[in-house]
């Protein structure tokens, strides 16, 4: 037995522990409480698998207080707080009387409920035990009221450094910096834990300058001290400072532990720099660091964020039984980030247990990869399963998805859900509401949210400005830009894009010129906006001169703006120049071919239209299918040109024929210039007459209440014929019709459009 005890002192890994366990079984000692407690203690130290440790515990036929205490410590270190409480109840059921050592573990694991043990330990006479007393003080320091913790502290006649440290940490926890500092100043004796608590406290309130000053003044540092300062930098987004401090640490006597590596690896993850990641891995290999599950999980996350998915997947597979929710979520996010939603969904489906982060990762993955409808469907599934409660992060993704879809009905349901579940919103949440209402054509609501916000950031302003731009409200966008300046919020690249786009959509040439000239160093996108503004206003030669004197090489957006202006003003030669540049820059973009074809078709050059069509076929360029959708009954109804797949198709086409008769009676003549084939006039009229937006509007007229607003979302620009037709339908049917195409909003009412025929 003494020989086995000597072996136990030298164990350093799980394989050696298994060998000791085998020797204990061979000697028929595996049911003795002493050896069971010893083995469980080793499992705790080596972080052995739960299943293996449970088998050891179950081998004791009549576990005593030492076995139970060892198992309680194992569960506590594992974070299995529910199991701690269950085991304590089992212990009482077995008639094993707990000693004072059990209660600190139990109180710590019970969270806020640990307060209920205060009277219990006093009754049992454990109130004066300093470990029990500290655990009670700690619970009040964490969950409040901290005044009770302070009363207990003041009653201690011979306060230890640990007592002082607990109170200092408690005051930092409640944000009482002044009292934490006062206690620190009057402490009779400080140790490394005291100084580390101050570093952690200052870091928590983002006062990194004071945290670093405390760190530098420490008479003695431990690896925990270094970790506190490293975490302070990392958690406040200072990745470079984290890595610099880590370099300093390497040159000291303190060797990094697993917490250090996890912190530093996480800092690298935030940078997303593969070169930096590889240098860190080389250092791990050089120092022969044992990669436990926490370090491996951090490495997995780092590789995932650096785009090295194969390596991340390899680590994920290696982790096996050590995978936790963080591991699964990191892989789901990684696949979603690169657009591999099939792999992400497969992982999500196979997770042993999902948490709110799992749902958020998947919902955000759909929302950010253009799968807004699936994001909303998954949200509906989330609230129906009830295994995780949606939080603000969930709702930001869902509300943004509603905005992308233009689904106002679903968006309002999401807002009602926020209110019902009392989910508090930060700036990010309010910004998503501004985005959603703007994209659904409800600028009054977007402005209401903006004005209700207590604090706004540059994204709040930019989102509202983008909304004004999409609606052609140029003057409002300029006023908001001036308000930004008044409030001291720095205008960024996105702000100027929004304001210039608003000027372009509103035809504010001189105002746009002034804004452009005020930009200190215009970016390519700002030049593209200015070219668009000049082009729309018919100043195409000036737009071309602006392109020629640009200090950088124009990108596709610049020539795309010029080409569209040529379509509006039928400038064939200049349009050919812009199109040829675009064919070089983005040969697979069908929109450029279509725009040039439109220019040729508008002047009757059908041979050139056919030439462009053949060039597209030869180059394998496929024309983007135009679609429109409307929301009804909690569903999005999608239509494409000539679509007869909808269940109400017969009624839709009947109504379109009736509308056609009414429109022709008041002077409507179909504009067939957008048909890119030289076919019979009757066929051309049939083609433009069944464009997706017309089908969507006809469906809405059939299913919605008389006088209600019709909202349509289209993935391409609305054509001239549809624009004219929708104006007439709005007057004939007495409906407001809001169409959001890929360029802007068109609000049709009583025969007029908000764009004033300028788009």
HELIX and SHEET records of a PDB file:
HELIX    1   1 UNK A    2  UNK A   10  1                                   9    
HELIX    2   2 UNK A   14  UNK A   26  1                                  13    
HELIX    3   3 UNK A   33  UNK A   46  1                                  14    
HELIX    4   4 UNK A   50  UNK A   58  1                                   9    
HELIX    5   5 UNK A   65  UNK A   78  1                                  14    
HELIX    6   6 UNK A   81  UNK A   93  1                                  13    
HELIX    7   7 UNK A  100  UNK A  109  1                                  10    
HELIX    8   8 UNK A  111  UNK A  116  5                                   6    
HELIX    9   9 UNK A  117  UNK A  123  1                                   7    
HELIX   10  10 UNK A  130  UNK A  143  1                                  14    
HELIX   11  11 UNK A  146  UNK A  155  1                                  10    
HELIX   12  12 UNK A  161  UNK A  173  1                                  13    
HELIX   13  13 UNK A  177  UNK A  186  1                                  10    
HELIX   14  14 UNK A  192  UNK A  204  1                                  13    
HELIX   15  15 UNK A  208  UNK A  217  1                                  10    
HELIX   16  16 UNK A  223  UNK A  235  1                                  13    
HELIX   17  17 UNK A  239  UNK A  250  1                                  12    
HELIX   18  18 UNK A  258  UNK A  271  1                                  14    
HELIX   19  19 UNK A  274  UNK A  286  1                                  13    
HELIX   20  20 UNK A  293  UNK A  305  1                                  13    
HELIX   21  21 UNK A  309  UNK A  319  1                                  11    
HELIX   22  22 UNK A  320  UNK A  322  5                                   3    
HELIX   23  23 UNK A  325  UNK A  337  1                                  13    
HELIX   24  24 UNK A  341  UNK A  350  1                                  10    
HELIX   25  25 UNK A  356  UNK A  368  1                                  13    
HELIX   26  26 UNK A  372  UNK A  385  1                                  14    
HELIX   27  27 UNK A  392  UNK A  405  1                                  14    
HELIX   28  28 UNK A  408  UNK A  420  1                                  13    
HELIX   29  29 UNK A  427  UNK A  439  1                                  13    
HELIX   30  30 UNK A  443  UNK A  452  1                                  10    
HELIX   31  31 UNK A  458  UNK A  470  1                                  13    
HELIX   32  32 UNK A  474  UNK A  486  1                                  13    
HELIX   33  33 UNK A  493  UNK A  506  1                                  14    
HELIX   34  34 UNK A  509  UNK A  518  1                                  10    
HELIX   35  35 UNK A  524  UNK A  536  1                                  13    
HELIX   36  36 UNK A  540  UNK A  548  1                                   9    
HELIX   37  37 UNK A  556  UNK A  569  1                                  14    
HELIX   38  38 UNK A  572  UNK A  585  1                                  14    
HELIX   39  39 UNK A  590  UNK A  602  1                                  13    
HELIX   40  40 UNK A  606  UNK A  618  1                                  13    
HELIX   41  41 UNK A  649  UNK A  665  1                                  17    
HELIX   42  42 UNK A  672  UNK A  674  5                                   3    
HELIX   43  43 UNK A  681  UNK A  689  1                                   9    
HELIX   44  44 UNK A  692  UNK A  703  1                                  12    
HELIX   45  45 UNK A  720  UNK A  733  1                                  14    
SHEET    1   A 6 UNK A 635  UNK A 640  0                                        
SHEET    2   A 6 UNK A 627  UNK A 632 -1                                        
SHEET    3   A 6 UNK A 710  UNK A 714 -1                                        
SHEET    4   A 6 UNK A 737  UNK A 740  1                                        
SHEET    5   A 6 UNK A 745  UNK A 749 -1                                        
SHEET    6   A 6 UNK A 752  UNK A 753 -1                                        
END                                                                             
